[in-house]
Amino acid sequence: MKVITINLFLLMFILSSCAPTVRVEAPDKPIEINLNVNIEHNVKIQMDKQLDNLMKNQKDIF
């Protein structure tokens, strides 16, 4: 009985030493993110003809 207990204890010890380990480490190289973004914008300003004439005639309005 004593031999079985010792064998069982040794078996449990051997199996527990094979437990997987998880390590979290920082990478050797920095993380690189390439964002190839093309931004285009168009601004349209439409003025009323009367307002356009007012702007031409009175240049010091603004």
Secondary structure per residue as TSV (DSSP state, phi and psi in degrees):
chain	resnum	aa	ss	phi	psi
A	1	M	-	360.0	-38.8
A	2	K	H	-66.6	-35.7
A	3	V	H	-68.0	-39.0
A	4	I	H	-65.5	-40.3
A	5	T	H	-65.0	-42.7
A	6	I	H	-66.3	-42.6
A	7	N	H	-63.5	-40.4
A	8	L	H	-64.8	-41.5
A	9	F	H	-63.2	-43.5
A	10	L	H	-64.8	-39.9
A	11	L	H	-62.9	-43.5
A	12	M	H	-65.0	-38.4
A	13	F	H	-65.1	-42.4
A	14	I	H	-66.6	-42.6
A	15	L	H	-69.2	-34.4
A	16	S	H	-73.6	-25.6
A	17	S	T	-75.6	-12.3
A	18	C	T	-95.7	15.1
A	19	A	-	-66.9	137.8
A	20	P	-	-70.1	148.1
A	21	T	-	-116.8	148.5
A	22	V	-	-118.2	125.9
A	23	R	-	-118.4	137.3
A	24	V	-	-111.2	116.0
A	25	E	-	-128.7	150.8
A	26	A	-	-74.3	144.0
A	27	P	-	-69.2	155.5
A	28	D	S	-69.7	-39.6
A	29	K	S	-101.2	148.1
A	30	P	-	-67.8	152.4
A	31	I	-	-75.9	128.9
A	32	E	-	-113.8	127.5
A	33	I	-	-120.8	117.4
A	34	N	-	-100.1	120.5
A	35	L	-	-114.2	103.2
A	36	N	-	-92.7	94.5
A	37	V	-	-119.8	129.5
A	38	N	-	-113.1	116.2
A	39	I	-	-110.5	122.6
A	40	E	-	-123.7	143.1
A	41	H	-	-142.9	147.6
A	42	N	-	-126.5	131.7
A	43	V	-	-115.6	122.0
A	44	K	-	-111.7	129.5
A	45	I	-	-119.0	118.6
A	46	Q	-	-113.6	130.1
A	47	M	-	-117.5	148.7
A	48	D	-	-68.4	147.9
A	49	K	H	-60.0	-38.9
A	50	Q	H	-65.1	-42.0
A	51	L	H	-67.2	-36.2
A	52	D	H	-64.6	-44.5
A	53	N	H	-63.3	-39.0
A	54	L	H	-63.1	-40.6
A	55	M	H	-66.4	-37.6
A	56	K	H	-70.7	-39.3
A	57	N	H	-77.3	-36.1
A	58	Q	-	-117.2	87.0
A	59	K	G	-71.1	-22.1
A	60	D	G	-92.4	19.2
A	61	I	G	-69.1	-28.7
A	62	F	-	-114.9	360.0
